[in-house]
């Protein structure tokens, strides 16, 4: 078994070095910058509007929260399920890992990739709604595979390229669902339950396996019902805990921000190493862990956003902006500030002051130093809920990828294998689990970003169409779907006020 894992690790290192090399990181940043420019900095210029139409609409728009009788889910359920998949270990152990490896400067690059990632995620969701179709179970099916095949593939001379990239994306998504969406999450749960409560990893694995199985077999409807209850409460409680730590260490926050900005631009060496090497690590870890956390660029969350009962692509795109904002700008930032202000990290060198066995325990020690054993237990429970909900969300992504590749009947077998993999994740070594997840993320990201890049003019047209109708009061036909029958049906619904 050890020999096999060593082989897996060597192969993974080689592939990881390629998919997370500078060309891929530049592509990731370029797409985000391009979509920001094409949409005229929509995340800033219309910040009040997208806040009103997302988190603000929860309290006053029945279309956002109303449960549906058909196979679709509400907009609120879709974003809760998407946030369930994104707000996970990346927000706790992932942020800690980025700081430990890349220094405080990694936090700055997480912010940068999140700012532009808002519009990458927005674009993915707009394309997802435009190209979604109904499967033979009358469920919406959407995602990068559909806009790669039917969008990129519709371009002159790109039919086969679009189809090939769609298959590759789906294959990589299947792999990623077992990495970022399963083994990494469960591994972090098991590690922290062992540290906080001395519960053996195999026991945690068995319990999580049973719980995941009970929810996943019920399909998206059951997953959405669970996530819309877990996600809001767990995020609010975690935010309150981190805010309390920041308030108690408010005198240190100035030095923390100085350390973040200095580390980001190599004004000091990371961990006492070479300055140039420190900047490279800060950029790479910030981007990798940022994408691991908010998934902007992966094309993953669009698969659940496409199941929403929304009619307007831009409306669902705005939920994508909110998703990245809540995940990285709010939750990840508060985690980083808590860690850096706790005294466990030397702000001058970026080194861990106290002995920390793993990234997740660094956050636990931060809370433990402030609240005692209750704090350590709180982080373990938070990780449990965060990671558990992430597993549920990613089970849907993998199901949709499997459906695209092998048909709807194959999804039963996928769910069985997915649930069984939970136990393997619990007992796997932490470093290998994280490294595999990074690789699967990168493999999934590349074909998706190619699709978004090629179809960027379509996102621009759809956004302009929405702005012309809603901000300039122009009487024009809405852009709702690339398929005439769905376009006609949705246009009639929009005229009646059902967005």
Secondary structure, DSSP 8 states (H G I E B T S, - for coil): -HHHHHHHHHHHHHHHHHHTSHHHHHHHHHHHHHHHHHTTSHHHHTHHHHHHHTTGGGGT-HHHH---SSS-B-HHHHHHHHHHHHSSHIIIIIHHHHHHHH-THHHHHHHHHHHHHHHHHHHHHHHHHHH-EE-TTS-EE-SHHHHHHHTGGGSTT-HHHHHHHHHHHHHHHHHHHHIIIIIHHHHHHHHHHHHHH---HHHHHHHHHHHHHHHHTTHHHHHHHHHHHHHHHHHHHHHHHHHHHHHHTGGGHHHHHHHHHHHHTTSS-GGGS-HHHHHHHHHHHHHHHHHHHH-TTTT-THHHHTTBS---HHHHHHHHHHHHIIIIIIIIHHHHHHHHHTTSB-TTT--BSS--SSHHHHHHHHHHHHHTHHHHHHHHHHHHHHHHHHHHHHHHHHHHHHHHHH-GGGHHHHHHHHHHHHHHHHHS-HHHHHHHHHHHHHHHHHHHHHHHHHTHHHHHHHHHHHHHHHTS---------SSHHHHHHHHHHHHTT--
